[in-house]
Amino acid sequence: MIALALLTVLAAAPGPVGFVEAPAIEVWASEDWPSDLLAAAGKLPKATLGLAMRTNMLRPADAALLRKGPSLVRLQPSLAPAHVDQLRKLTRTTLVVPLAAPLGEKLGAELMRLGPQPLRIVLQRLDAPMAASLRVLKNAEVELDIRGRVPDQEELGLLLGLGRLRRVVRLRADAPVALISALKLTRPVRLVVESVEGRVPEAMTSALLEAGLATRVAVDLSALPDDLKRLAPLPQITLELALSGDPEAALPRARSLLGALLVGP
């Protein structure tokens, strides 16, 4: 009934709805950004700073910044002991690790050395060997990236079978809307919907509303505020904002975009 009511409100609204308060947001920037600008990105409204790494070795100033509060670090899947020693000190940081093949003995051992640190394992495909290799992990979220494809029943069954691991699915906003019902059966903790040219089609927005799942919408600085305002009725809506280009120009644009999402006086 609640989802139906929200759908009715969304359909009847003459224009963008807008957010009553700023949504929580993951703000992603490159490790190449100056440390002071990374700090400024982390101070955007309700932001959690995400740092995309090339080297897996943090600058001392960036490590100190990440220790101050919740944060994320996207790693390359080639961890050396020196990397792990540094990362273990980031007790409030979620480590994002892409896997293209089943978790091997070496990488698995390094991840286990991180102890209770939260992990986000990102997969392009999930097959039986991959699923078996992930069962050694404890405090982990598995994000299955299905952008541009439709998973079969076997893959969805393997995702559901991951048991205690938190399940997340990433898809494009122009994916078939019927896919949302199938994904709901895997009991994900959230869906990540990647906007297409900064937009989420109304049909996808309606399907997400009806599903009632927590949703994170991934956008970049090309997104238009009016398009994002229409997402406000989604339950447990958060954003993921990729910052790129000149850092000095990207930050003002991010502030302007986020500020324009709120309902006006």
The 8 nearest C-alpha neighbors of each residue, nearest first, counted from 0:
[[1, 3, 2, 4, 5, 209, 6, 7],
 [0, 2, 4, 3, 5, 6, 209, 211],
 [1, 3, 5, 209, 4, 0, 208, 6],
 [4, 2, 0, 6, 1, 5, 7, 209],
 [5, 3, 7, 1, 6, 2, 0, 8],
 [6, 4, 8, 2, 7, 3, 9, 1],
 [5, 7, 3, 9, 4, 8, 10, 2],
 [6, 8, 4, 10, 5, 9, 11, 3],
 [9, 7, 5, 11, 6, 10, 12, 4],
 [10, 8, 6, 12, 7, 11, 5, 232],
 [11, 9, 7, 8, 12, 6, 13, 5],
 [10, 12, 8, 9, 7, 13, 6, 14],
 [11, 13, 9, 14, 10, 8, 16, 15],
 [14, 12, 11, 15, 10, 16, 9, 8],
 [13, 15, 12, 16, 229, 225, 11, 228],
 [14, 16, 229, 228, 225, 17, 226, 13],
 [17, 15, 228, 229, 14, 231, 18, 12],
 [16, 18, 228, 262, 261, 260, 231, 15],
 [17, 19, 261, 20, 231, 262, 260, 21],
 [18, 20, 262, 261, 17, 21, 231, 260],
 [21, 19, 18, 261, 22, 262, 260, 17],
 [20, 22, 18, 23, 261, 44, 45, 19],
 [23, 21, 237, 24, 20, 45, 238, 236],
 [22, 24, 45, 237, 46, 238, 21, 25],
 [25, 23, 238, 46, 239, 237, 26, 22],
 [24, 26, 239, 47, 46, 48, 240, 238],
 [27, 25, 240, 48, 49, 239, 47, 24],
 [28, 26, 49, 241, 50, 242, 240, 48],
 [29, 27, 242, 50, 51, 49, 241, 30],
 [30, 28, 51, 31, 32, 50, 52, 27],
 [29, 31, 32, 52, 51, 50, 28, 53],
 [32, 30, 29, 33, 28, 52, 34, 53],
 [31, 33, 30, 29, 34, 37, 36, 246],
 [34, 32, 36, 35, 37, 31, 30, 246],
 [33, 35, 37, 36, 61, 38, 32, 60],
 [34, 36, 38, 37, 33, 39, 32, 40],
 [37, 35, 39, 38, 34, 33, 40, 32],
 [36, 38, 34, 40, 39, 35, 41, 32],
 [37, 39, 35, 41, 36, 40, 34, 42],
 [38, 40, 36, 42, 41, 37, 35, 43],
 [41, 39, 37, 42, 38, 43, 36, 250],
 [40, 42, 48, 38, 39, 43, 46, 47],
 [43, 41, 39, 40, 44, 46, 38, 45],
 [42, 44, 46, 40, 41, 45, 254, 39],
 [45, 43, 46, 42, 21, 257, 23, 24],
 [46, 44, 23, 24, 43, 22, 21, 47],
 [47, 45, 24, 43, 44, 25, 41, 23],
 [46, 48, 25, 70, 41, 26, 24, 69],
 [49, 47, 41, 70, 26, 25, 46, 27],
 [48, 50, 27, 71, 72, 26, 70, 28],
 [49, 51, 72, 28, 29, 27, 30, 73],
 [52, 50, 73, 29, 30, 72, 28, 49],
 [53, 51, 74, 30, 55, 54, 73, 50],
 [52, 54, 55, 75, 51, 74, 30, 56],
 [53, 55, 56, 52, 75, 57, 74, 30],
 [56, 54, 52, 74, 53, 82, 75, 57],
 [57, 55, 54, 82, 58, 85, 52, 81],
 [58, 56, 62, 61, 59, 55, 85, 30],
 [57, 59, 61, 60, 62, 56, 34, 30],
 [60, 58, 62, 61, 63, 57, 64, 56],
 [61, 59, 63, 58, 62, 64, 34, 57],
 [62, 60, 64, 58, 63, 59, 34, 57],
 [61, 63, 59, 65, 64, 60, 57, 58],
 [62, 64, 60, 66, 61, 65, 59, 67],
 [65, 63, 61, 62, 66, 67, 60, 38],
 [66, 64, 62, 67, 63, 70, 61, 68],
 [65, 67, 63, 89, 64, 68, 62, 91],
 [68, 66, 65, 64, 63, 69, 91, 70],
 [67, 69, 66, 91, 65, 70, 92, 64],
 [70, 68, 91, 92, 47, 71, 65, 67],
 [69, 71, 92, 48, 47, 49, 65, 68],
 [70, 72, 49, 93, 92, 94, 50, 48],
 [71, 73, 50, 94, 49, 95, 51, 74],
 [74, 72, 95, 51, 52, 94, 50, 96],
 [75, 73, 96, 52, 55, 95, 72, 76],
 [74, 76, 77, 55, 53, 96, 52, 97],
 [77, 75, 78, 96, 97, 74, 98, 106],
 [78, 76, 75, 79, 106, 74, 55, 105],
 [77, 79, 82, 76, 80, 106, 83, 109],
 [78, 80, 82, 81, 77, 83, 109, 55],
 [81, 79, 83, 82, 84, 78, 109, 85],
 [82, 80, 84, 79, 83, 85, 78, 56],
 [83, 81, 79, 85, 80, 84, 56, 78],
 [82, 84, 86, 80, 85, 81, 87, 79],
 [85, 83, 81, 82, 87, 86, 80, 88],
 [86, 84, 82, 83, 87, 88, 81, 89],
 [85, 87, 83, 88, 89, 84, 82, 113],
 [88, 86, 89, 84, 113, 85, 83, 90],
 [87, 89, 86, 90, 85, 84, 66, 62],
 [90, 88, 86, 66, 92, 87, 91, 65],
 [89, 91, 88, 92, 116, 87, 66, 86],
 [92, 90, 69, 89, 68, 66, 70, 93],
 [93, 91, 70, 71, 89, 69, 90, 94],
 [94, 92, 71, 117, 118, 70, 95, 72],
 [93, 95, 118, 72, 71, 119, 73, 92],
 [94, 96, 73, 119, 72, 120, 74, 118],
 [95, 97, 120, 74, 121, 76, 119, 73],
 [98, 96, 121, 120, 76, 122, 99, 95],
 [99, 97, 122, 100, 121, 96, 76, 120],
 [98, 100, 122, 123, 97, 101, 124, 121],
 [101, 99, 98, 102, 129, 103, 122, 128],
 [102, 100, 129, 132, 103, 128, 99, 98],
 [101, 103, 132, 107, 100, 106, 133, 104],
 [104, 102, 106, 105, 107, 101, 132, 100],
 [103, 105, 107, 106, 108, 102, 109, 132],
 [106, 104, 108, 107, 103, 109, 102, 110],
 [107, 105, 109, 108, 103, 104, 110, 102],
 [106, 108, 104, 110, 105, 109, 103, 102],
 [107, 109, 111, 105, 106, 110, 104, 112],
 [108, 110, 106, 112, 111, 107, 105, 83],
 [111, 109, 107, 112, 113, 108, 106, 114],
 [110, 112, 108, 113, 109, 114, 107, 136],
 [113, 111, 109, 114, 110, 108, 83, 87],
 [112, 114, 111, 110, 87, 116, 115, 83],
 [113, 115, 112, 116, 111, 110, 87, 117],
 [116, 114, 138, 117, 113, 137, 111, 90],
 [115, 117, 114, 113, 90, 118, 93, 138],
 [118, 116, 93, 138, 139, 115, 94, 119],
 [119, 117, 139, 94, 93, 95, 140, 120],
 [118, 120, 95, 140, 139, 141, 94, 96],
 [119, 121, 141, 96, 97, 95, 142, 140],
 [122, 120, 97, 142, 98, 143, 96, 141],
 [123, 121, 143, 124, 98, 144, 142, 97],
 [122, 124, 144, 143, 99, 145, 121, 125],
 [125, 123, 122, 126, 143, 144, 145, 99],
 [124, 126, 129, 154, 130, 122, 127, 123],
 [127, 125, 129, 128, 130, 154, 124, 157],
 [126, 128, 130, 129, 131, 125, 157, 154],
 [129, 127, 131, 130, 126, 101, 132, 125],
 [130, 128, 101, 132, 126, 131, 127, 125],
 [129, 131, 127, 133, 132, 128, 126, 125],
 [132, 130, 128, 129, 133, 134, 127, 101],
 [131, 133, 129, 102, 130, 134, 101, 128],
 [134, 132, 130, 135, 131, 136, 129, 102],
 [133, 135, 136, 132, 131, 130, 161, 137],
 [134, 136, 133, 132, 137, 131, 107, 111],
 [137, 135, 134, 133, 139, 138, 111, 164],
 [136, 138, 139, 135, 164, 115, 134, 163],
 [137, 139, 117, 115, 118, 136, 116, 140],
 [140, 138, 118, 137, 117, 164, 119, 136],
 [139, 141, 165, 119, 164, 166, 118, 120],
 [142, 140, 120, 166, 119, 167, 121, 165],
 [143, 141, 167, 121, 168, 120, 122, 166],
 [142, 144, 168, 122, 121, 169, 123, 145],
 [143, 145, 169, 123, 146, 122, 168, 142],
 [146, 144, 170, 148, 169, 147, 143, 149],
 [145, 147, 170, 171, 148, 144, 169, 174],
 [146, 148, 145, 171, 149, 174, 170, 173],
 [149, 147, 145, 146, 150, 174, 170, 144],
 [148, 150, 151, 145, 147, 178, 146, 174],
 [151, 149, 154, 148, 155, 152, 145, 153],
 [152, 150, 153, 154, 155, 149, 156, 148],
 [151, 153, 155, 154, 156, 150, 157, 181],
 [152, 154, 156, 155, 151, 157, 150, 126],
 [153, 155, 157, 156, 152, 151, 125, 150],
 [156, 154, 158, 152, 157, 153, 159, 151],
 [157, 155, 153, 159, 154, 158, 152, 160],
 [156, 158, 160, 154, 155, 159, 153, 161],
 [157, 159, 155, 160, 156, 161, 154, 185],
 [158, 160, 185, 156, 157, 161, 155, 162],
 [159, 161, 157, 162, 158, 156, 130, 155],
 [162, 160, 159, 158, 164, 163, 157, 130],
 [163, 161, 160, 164, 159, 165, 158, 134],
 [162, 164, 161, 165, 137, 139, 134, 138],
 [165, 163, 162, 140, 139, 161, 166, 141],
 [164, 166, 140, 141, 188, 163, 139, 167],
 [165, 167, 187, 141, 188, 140, 142, 164],
 [168, 166, 142, 187, 189, 190, 188, 141],
 [167, 169, 143, 190, 142, 144, 191, 170],
 [170, 168, 191, 144, 192, 190, 145, 143],
 [169, 171, 146, 192, 145, 193, 191, 144],
 [172, 170, 193, 146, 173, 174, 192, 194],
 [171, 173, 194, 199, 193, 192, 174, 195],
 [174, 172, 171, 175, 200, 195, 203, 199],
 [173, 175, 171, 172, 176, 170, 147, 178],
 [176, 174, 177, 178, 173, 179, 203, 149],
 [175, 177, 178, 203, 179, 174, 206, 202],
 [178, 176, 175, 179, 180, 181, 206, 174],
 [177, 179, 176, 181, 180, 175, 182, 174],
 [178, 180, 182, 177, 181, 176, 183, 206],
 [181, 179, 183, 182, 178, 177, 184, 210],
 [182, 180, 178, 183, 179, 184, 177, 185],
 [181, 183, 179, 184, 180, 185, 178, 186],
 [182, 184, 180, 185, 186, 181, 179, 187],
 [185, 183, 186, 182, 181, 180, 159, 187],
 [184, 186, 159, 183, 182, 187, 155, 158],
 [187, 185, 184, 183, 188, 159, 166, 182],
 [188, 186, 166, 189, 167, 185, 183, 190],
 [187, 189, 166, 167, 165, 186, 213, 190],
 [190, 188, 213, 187, 167, 214, 212, 191],
 [189, 191, 214, 168, 167, 169, 192, 215],
 [192, 190, 169, 215, 216, 214, 168, 170],
 [193, 191, 216, 170, 172, 171, 169, 217],
 [194, 192, 217, 171, 172, 216, 170, 191],
 [193, 195, 198, 197, 172, 199, 218, 217],
 [196, 194, 197, 198, 172, 193, 199, 173],
 [197, 195, 198, 194, 222, 221, 218, 199],
 [196, 198, 222, 194, 195, 218, 221, 223],
 [199, 197, 194, 195, 196, 226, 200, 222],
 [198, 200, 172, 194, 201, 204, 203, 195],
 [201, 199, 203, 202, 198, 204, 172, 173],
 [200, 202, 204, 203, 205, 199, 206, 229],
 [203, 201, 205, 200, 204, 206, 176, 199],
 [202, 204, 206, 205, 200, 201, 176, 207],
 [205, 203, 201, 207, 202, 206, 208, 200],
 [204, 206, 208, 202, 203, 207, 201, 209],
 [207, 205, 203, 209, 208, 204, 210, 176],
 [208, 206, 210, 204, 209, 205, 203, 211],
 [209, 207, 205, 211, 206, 210, 233, 2],
 [208, 210, 206, 2, 207, 211, 205, 3],
 [211, 209, 207, 208, 212, 206, 180, 183],
 [210, 212, 208, 209, 234, 207, 213, 2],
 [213, 211, 210, 189, 214, 207, 234, 190],
 [212, 214, 189, 235, 234, 236, 190, 188],
 [215, 213, 190, 236, 189, 191, 212, 235],
 [214, 216, 237, 191, 238, 236, 192, 190],
 [215, 217, 238, 192, 191, 193, 239, 214],
 [218, 216, 239, 193, 238, 194, 240, 192],
 [219, 217, 240, 194, 197, 239, 222, 216],
 [218, 220, 241, 240, 221, 222, 242, 197],
 [219, 221, 222, 253, 242, 218, 252, 241],
 [220, 222, 219, 197, 223, 196, 218, 256],
 [223, 221, 197, 220, 219, 218, 224, 198],
 [222, 224, 226, 225, 221, 227, 197, 256],
 [225, 223, 227, 226, 260, 259, 228, 256],
 [224, 226, 228, 227, 223, 15, 229, 260],
 [225, 227, 224, 223, 228, 229, 198, 15],
 [226, 228, 224, 229, 230, 225, 223, 260],
 [229, 227, 17, 225, 15, 230, 16, 231],
 [228, 230, 15, 227, 16, 231, 226, 17],
 [231, 229, 228, 227, 232, 233, 204, 226],
 [230, 232, 18, 233, 228, 229, 17, 16],
 [233, 231, 230, 234, 5, 229, 9, 208],
 [232, 234, 231, 208, 236, 230, 235, 207],
 [235, 233, 236, 213, 211, 232, 212, 208],
 [236, 234, 213, 214, 233, 237, 212, 215],
 [237, 235, 214, 234, 233, 215, 213, 238],
 [238, 236, 215, 23, 22, 24, 214, 216],
 [239, 237, 24, 216, 215, 217, 25, 240],
 [238, 240, 217, 25, 24, 216, 26, 218],
 [241, 239, 26, 218, 219, 217, 25, 27],
 [240, 242, 27, 219, 26, 243, 218, 28],
 [243, 241, 28, 27, 249, 240, 219, 220],
 [244, 242, 241, 249, 245, 28, 246, 29],
 [243, 245, 246, 249, 242, 248, 247, 28],
 [244, 246, 248, 247, 249, 243, 250, 32],
 [247, 245, 249, 248, 244, 250, 32, 36],
 [246, 248, 245, 249, 250, 251, 36, 244],
 [249, 247, 246, 245, 250, 251, 252, 244],
 [250, 248, 246, 252, 251, 247, 245, 253],
 [249, 251, 253, 252, 248, 247, 246, 254],
 [252, 250, 254, 253, 249, 248, 255, 247],
 [251, 253, 255, 249, 250, 254, 256, 248],
 [254, 252, 250, 256, 251, 255, 257, 249],
 [255, 253, 251, 257, 252, 256, 258, 250],
 [254, 256, 252, 258, 253, 257, 251, 259],
 [257, 255, 253, 259, 258, 254, 224, 252],
 [258, 256, 254, 259, 260, 255, 253, 21],
 [257, 259, 255, 260, 256, 254, 261, 21],
 [258, 260, 256, 257, 261, 224, 255, 262],
 [261, 259, 257, 258, 17, 224, 228, 18],
 [262, 260, 18, 17, 259, 19, 263, 258],
 [261, 263, 17, 18, 19, 260, 264, 16],
 [262, 264, 261, 17, 259, 19, 260, 18],
 [263, 262, 261, 19, 17, 18, 259, 20]]
